[in-house]
């Protein structure tokens, strides 16, 4: 009897997109207005959020890795991203 298994992969990448709000012809008027009105929401985080009464957790099921070479390449990217986030104060060691 054959047994099927679902396999999922997650890739985390850092990306920076800069919008020049001084060029309204590039953006739709409604989008430009929203970005200007809520500019503080789109700023890069400078610190951890306020302490709340509870923390959210994502509990993942264990799956087997795709291959060691994939993990080694991704590990370098993840370590660099985590270091940048630690230096920015967006995350903290657990």
N, C-alpha and C positions, 0 to 999 in steps of 0.2 A: 504494500500500500504506500503510495506517495504522500508525503506531507509537505505542504507549502509553508513558507516562512516569509513574513514581510520584513524588509530591510529598509531602514531609513538612514539618511546621512544629513548632517548639518554642517554647513561651511560658514564661518564667521569672517567677514571682511570689513575693514575700516574704509570708509569713503568720506571725502570732504567735497561738498558742493557749495560754491559761493555764488550768491545772487547779488547783483548790483541793483539795489533798490532805487538808485538815482537814474536808471534808464527805464522809465515807465513804458516805452514803446516795445521793450522786450517781453514784458509781462502783461497778461490780461489785466484790465483795470481792477476787477474784483480781487484777483490774487494779490496784486500789488498792495491794495488797501488792507487786506487781511494780514499780509506779511509785515506791513508797517504797524498796524494796530497791535499785533501780538508778537512783536519782535523779541520780547523778553523770553517767550516760550521757545523760540528757535535758537537761542544762544547756547553755546557749548557749556555743559554743566561745570561748575567750578568747585563744588563740594557735594558731599553726600546729602540725600534728602533728610528731612526732619525725622526724628525717632517716632515711631508709631507704636500703638499697642500690640501690633502683630506684624509678623513678617510673612511674605508670600513665599511659597516653595514650589518648585516644579520637580516632581518625582518622576524620574525616567526609569524605564525598564532596561535591564542589561542586554546589550547586543554584542555580537562579535565584531571586531574591527574588520574593515575591508581588506587592508594589507598594511604591512609594516612600513613600506615606502611612503604610502599616503600619509600615515600618521607622523612620520619623521618630518615631512615637508610641512604639514599643517601645524606641527608642534612649534616650529620656528616662527610662523606667522602669529600663532596664538600667544606665544611668549612675548613677542614684540608688542602686540596690541595690549596685553595685560600690563606690561611695564609702562607703556604710555598712559594708560588709564590710572595706574597707581600714582605716577608722577603728577598727573592732572588733579588727583584727589577725588576722582569720580568713583573709585572703588577702594576698598581697604582689604588687607589680608584677613583671612578667616582662620 
